[in-house]
Amino acid sequence: MNIKDLGPGLQNWLDDRLGLSAIMDFMKKKPVPQTRHSIWFYTGSSILLFFAIQVITGFMLILYYNPTLEEANASVGRIMTEVPLGWIIRSVHSWSATFMIAIVFIHMISIWLIKSYRKPREITWLTGVLLLGISLFFGFTGYLLPWDDLSLSATKVGTDIPRSIPVVGAWVTSLLRGGEDVTGDTLTRFFGIHVCILPIFILILLAIHIYLIQKQGMSLPLKEEVAKKEVRNIPFWPNFIYREMIVWLILVGILFTIAIFLPPSLDRQADLMAAAPEGLKPEWYFLFLFQTLKIFPAKILFFHGDTVAVLLILLGFLYIFFLPFIDNKPTEFKGKIITWSGYAFIIYAIIFSVWSLL
Amino acid sequence: MMARNSRMVVCLSLAIFLLTVLAPVSLDARQEESAQESQTVEKKAAEGIQAAEQDIAEKSQPAEPKAETTGQSEENEAAETIVPAPKNQKEAIGIYVFLIWIWLSIFVLIYVLRLKVKESDRIYQLKFFDK
């Protein structure tokens, strides 16, 4: 067999078994609309890129991390000081999480504003909101793993929030903590959730989400669809993929540059008996919720302020989750109000996050 | 084509210049910080050893072990914040070269990909594969 035949030969061998040519034909024919909103299409694949980077760096970190009360902080310290380039791997892991969550928010808001969740894409939206929730939970569980003063205090505050929910609140807090207080059990539990349970859920939901996107194709903006305008399309493969690759390259470059110049530090080992440090703040993506909880008074009529705040936040999440069903007439006045609620959400999140930092 | 090439050369030069100027400053500053940190830790460790020796001399019986839930030893309490930085000058230069290589590769790949985008768009507009 000639060496030149090896490429096509292997390709044919794989094609016979995996049906790759059918997939390629599908991708070549899949149209990607080119409108002024097309820039938002790049956010989806960018999320996948950062997720992949986190999986790879996560595997590397797990080789050295020890999720026990005595060793957690010290093992992260060893990763940063003894493991060759360990501090860069940890920094890339941490920064890619930040980038991923930021782009997940942008992706969700863009879909909200251009109303891509409308029929027949309701389930795609539902899986997307669940993926956002899982991403945030990834961030929350990962924050405790270095087991330093700040992460311990933030977890104490974070896991105490569900306690305000009537009936099931105390149980949820206890379930998260693995007891009444944040201890070594919480650390082990969070580690298990972070590396085992959440990845399973995220992979299942991602598979459904991507399948639905491939099945239904990219959505047209509402205006173009209503006006039945002729929109220029390009094939997904290779035209759109080449464009996506350019975005990925730029993002990878920015990620590595920031990860090298601004690596996260590690505080001393958490002391379970110590008081919470002053100026305690959660990760940036929880700041607006944190500030919302802070502004509520202790009592509102006959109810606890915390309970009212948590219930309002839950109501907000339910509104976002069921958005495609609430916005069932996107072209009418109700649809416009819902679009404006998206802008209101952006303004609220920015103002409250900045307020929390001041 | 010439204009595009010259634009690219300018961008590349700018990126290399920024990296050349900024990287050593930042890395050196962090190395100094980490050196200071390590000096402080060493000093504290020496003080800790002295204190421990005095304790041993004073007490005939060993002290009761601390509760396990605190999970802290005196050594850990003495530990300060770890500021990540390259271990030595060699590693710092290695990282710095790696970063330049990454950005150079990115610029070259973007240049190639832009050509590929144009080519694939042209072929698509010609409906080459439809025929």
Interface residues (C-beta under 8 A of the other chain):
Chain A: K28 L69 E70 N73 A74 G77 M80 T81 L85 W87 I88 R90 S91 T183 G184 I234 P235 P238 N239 Y242 R243 M245 I246 L249 I250 V252 G253 F256 T257 I260 F261 P263 P264 S265 L266 D267 R268 Q269 D271 L272 M273
Chain B: L22 A23 S26 T69 T70 G71 Q72 N76 E77 A79 E80 T81 I82 V83 P84 A85 K87 E91 I95 L99 I102 W103 I106 L109 I110 L113 R114 K116 V117 S120 D121 Y124 F129
